[in-house]
Amino acid sequence: MPRLLPSSTDRRADRILAVAGLILPGGAALAVGLGVPITARFIILVIATLYGPATPAFRLACQMPWFECLALGIGIDAALVMATGQGMVMLGRWAPGEAVACLLLSSILVAVALFHRSVNGLGDECS
Amino acid sequence: MTGGIAVRWARKANRRPLAEGTLRCSLALLALGGGLLSLHGAHESAIGPYGLIQALPVGYFAALALALLSFLLTWASSPPKWHEFVLEVLVLVVLLQGAPAIIESEPRFPTAWLLAGFTDYVSRTGHVLPLLDARFSWPSFFAGVGLLERASGLRSSVALLRWWPLAINVLYLPPLGLISQRILRDAKQTMLVLWLFPLANWVGQDYFSPQSVGLLLYLVLIAIVIGPFGRQRRRLLPWRGIGVSTEREEVKTMRWPEVATLLGALVVLDLAMATGHQLTPIFAVVAVCLLSTFGRTRLKAFAGVMFLLTAGWICYGAFPFWSGHIAAIFGGLGKVRSNVTADLSTRLRGSKAHYEVVNVRVAQSFLTWALGVGGIIFGQRVRADVRTALVLMVTPFLLLPAQSYGGEAGLRIYLFSLPGALCLASLVLTRDWGLERRVVLGIFTILLVPLFLISRWGNELTELVRPAEISGVQALDRIAPAGATVATITPEITWRFTDILRYNYQPDHPDDFAFRTVAAVVRILSENGRNQRGAYVIVTTEELSFGEQTYGLPRSWGPSVERLMIRSGTFRLVFANAATRIYQFNESERARK
């Protein structure tokens, strides 16, 4: 089926998605660390947690066009945050800071793997 | 010389699309700027019985017309440019969803404030209160937002209420685009679906709520089920095709990491849905089951997994809810007529204006569904996957024989049928009718704009939250000690957003509306036992508007109840501002009398 929505399946897209997967969690961590205004901090944190780890993971494992990775990844990351929160409520261990840190760290790890692939040329497999 | 002219012409021809694109983008940006400017000049006080539309300035309508013109130009260009379209549809969503956020002083809709209170409670404590409210039996939305709220240090999720509908409506568009692309296989028709969705979605379930995120998760799940896992089997009955090579399969070979990632994503989506909302996972299970039956997905057993997760959560996690409400859950089973009646009777009533608003909603819904049915008829000869669209449109209707969902089943059915119905509608609207397609689309969209503005924001007089109401509720916190009984005279009130456990709130069920007379108020306050910490009644403009609009009570009703409360001697006015009065109930005075 021809792709009708904008798609970019080259190595550059891999790199952009990977770099975003590194910058956004890093930015969120900085925002929390530097004590930027709470509303801005919340927005940055939400963007970072909605972007990863699903968006770079989709690109890494499924080799979808970047638009599809982003469109699906945001919803899956929202679900991941909800499921994580739900799990903590059920287990009776409420540790939001640690949970968000884990999500951001997993996003960074996936982004590193994606970046590694794009640098080593395996991104050419994307079709 | 001739060569020079040819080169100049070629350069001009090359520049033309660029200039046209710039023009279209400029129109969209002009619409955005003009619309936002005009909204800043609008007044909240102009909102009337027909809702927000009465407060919208002429400039706003001009901005919407410009946005429409920009879309039609882009849509007609060949090939249509996605980046231009994305800008235009974003402008449309901002103008439509941003209107109340800009005009109104406080974030709208009392239920959103209540859910913010729920979220803040989970964020603070890490616990849920399933015996307090049924929504706590499906708490993953509160837990998820609470998680981010606490991690970022946000004090209250009330800060999210104003722009939540705009953000969530933007997030719906990408997965909806993937679904439409898969079904329609045509860029222009996909664009049309995305353009029509914000205008057709009048249901108003996009406020800060589990349902708003539930729809997003549903769209993403369907996009995966019919996208990467999609297939195109022609025959309805698979066994009839055995040995015959007429099946047109478009199956992409998938590697195991891809399958594992996608299945993992589906499980996470379903977990969040099953623990986050009552209805959404049921719609999702049925849709995936039917898509599998009709050969539209390779996921044959996944509907079973989804069913087990959903049923498992209802049996285990939602036990506190259903253990006392079996009749509420299964009472409507098989009673299509009573479920439909419950749906319509709770809506088709009230003041004349409210009745007309509801009629517009019904008309808009039937228009969308009629176009959907038209798409089934006219879509047979095109290459679109009509069967998938049909499944998505029809699946939500299967709720009717099962539940009235507190009189809200119709709203949910319409909301969840929209992706399928709009795909089918786009087949009708883009068909060659002998007229210029842009004209057909232009007329249809122009018709949809006022329909949307009335049906979406038609209850704004009731759903508007006034600053004086918020300060009134904050005053209640200062006046009434924790643990006191606090009652309202209608259930439509913005409260419980600071501490959901502070008072014994009456009515405790949102559908209760027994407080039409002073005797009823006294009875309710007395029935709850003599409260040593006192009892209070709070009356807000929002409550009175609700009685007038939704129940058709006369304007004099509210003030007369309040007058009688004071005359009875058992109530004492302890606070008043422009939109709120707080009365203290004097139990001993009542007993003396």
Boltz contact constraints between the chains, C-beta under 6 A:
constraints:
  - contact:
      token1: [A, 4]
      token2: [B, 181]
      max_distance: 6.0
  - contact:
      token1: [A, 4]
      token2: [B, 187]
      max_distance: 6.0
  - contact:
      token1: [A, 5]
      token2: [B, 181]
      max_distance: 6.0
  - contact:
      token1: [A, 6]
      token2: [B, 82]
      max_distance: 6.0
  - contact:
      token1: [A, 38]
      token2: [B, 153]
      max_distance: 6.0
  - contact:
      token1: [A, 38]
      token2: [B, 154]
      max_distance: 6.0
  - contact:
      token1: [A, 41]
      token2: [B, 152]
      max_distance: 6.0
  - contact:
      token1: [A, 42]
      token2: [B, 152]
      max_distance: 6.0
  - contact:
      token1: [A, 42]
      token2: [B, 154]
      max_distance: 6.0
  - contact:
      token1: [A, 45]
      token2: [B, 148]
      max_distance: 6.0
  - contact:
      token1: [A, 45]
      token2: [B, 152]
      max_distance: 6.0
  - contact:
      token1: [A, 46]
      token2: [B, 148]
      max_distance: 6.0
  - contact:
      token1: [A, 61]
      token2: [B, 257]
      max_distance: 6.0
  - contact:
      token1: [A, 61]
      token2: [B, 258]
      max_distance: 6.0
  - contact:
      token1: [A, 61]
      token2: [B, 261]
      max_distance: 6.0
  - contact:
      token1: [A, 62]
      token2: [B, 258]
      max_distance: 6.0
  - contact:
      token1: [A, 62]
      token2: [B, 261]
      max_distance: 6.0
  - contact:
      token1: [A, 71]
      token2: [B, 174]
      max_distance: 6.0
  - contact:
      token1: [A, 71]
      token2: [B, 175]
      max_distance: 6.0
  - contact:
      token1: [A, 71]
      token2: [B, 178]
      max_distance: 6.0
  - contact:
      token1: [A, 72]
      token2: [B, 220]
      max_distance: 6.0
  - contact:
      token1: [A, 75]
      token2: [B, 216]
      max_distance: 6.0
  - contact:
      token1: [A, 75]
      token2: [B, 217]
      max_distance: 6.0
  - contact:
      token1: [A, 75]
      token2: [B, 220]
      max_distance: 6.0
  - contact:
      token1: [A, 76]
      token2: [B, 265]
      max_distance: 6.0
  - contact:
      token1: [A, 79]
      token2: [B, 217]
      max_distance: 6.0
  - contact:
      token1: [A, 79]
      token2: [B, 268]
      max_distance: 6.0
  - contact:
      token1: [A, 79]
      token2: [B, 269]
      max_distance: 6.0
  - contact:
      token1: [A, 79]
      token2: [B, 272]
      max_distance: 6.0
  - contact:
      token1: [A, 80]
      token2: [B, 268]
      max_distance: 6.0
  - contact:
      token1: [A, 81]
      token2: [B, 144]
      max_distance: 6.0
  - contact:
      token1: [A, 82]
      token2: [B, 140]
      max_distance: 6.0
  - contact:
      token1: [A, 82]
      token2: [B, 144]
      max_distance: 6.0
  - contact:
      token1: [A, 82]
      token2: [B, 272]
      max_distance: 6.0
  - contact:
      token1: [A, 82]
      token2: [B, 276]
      max_distance: 6.0
  - contact:
      token1: [A, 83]
      token2: [B, 268]
      max_distance: 6.0
  - contact:
      token1: [A, 83]
      token2: [B, 271]
      max_distance: 6.0
  - contact:
      token1: [A, 83]
      token2: [B, 272]
      max_distance: 6.0
  - contact:
      token1: [A, 85]
      token2: [B, 143]
      max_distance: 6.0
  - contact:
      token1: [A, 85]
      token2: [B, 144]
      max_distance: 6.0
  - contact:
      token1: [A, 85]
      token2: [B, 147]
      max_distance: 6.0
  - contact:
      token1: [A, 86]
      token2: [B, 140]
      max_distance: 6.0
  - contact:
      token1: [A, 86]
      token2: [B, 143]
      max_distance: 6.0
  - contact:
      token1: [A, 86]
      token2: [B, 275]
      max_distance: 6.0
  - contact:
      token1: [A, 89]
      token2: [B, 128]
      max_distance: 6.0
  - contact:
      token1: [A, 89]
      token2: [B, 143]
      max_distance: 6.0
  - contact:
      token1: [A, 94]
      token2: [B, 126]
      max_distance: 6.0
  - contact:
      token1: [A, 96]
      token2: [B, 147]
      max_distance: 6.0
  - contact:
      token1: [A, 96]
      token2: [B, 150]
      max_distance: 6.0
  - contact:
      token1: [A, 96]
      token2: [B, 151]
      max_distance: 6.0
  - contact:
      token1: [A, 97]
      token2: [B, 151]
      max_distance: 6.0
  - contact:
      token1: [A, 99]
      token2: [B, 147]
      max_distance: 6.0
  - contact:
      token1: [A, 100]
      token2: [B, 151]
      max_distance: 6.0
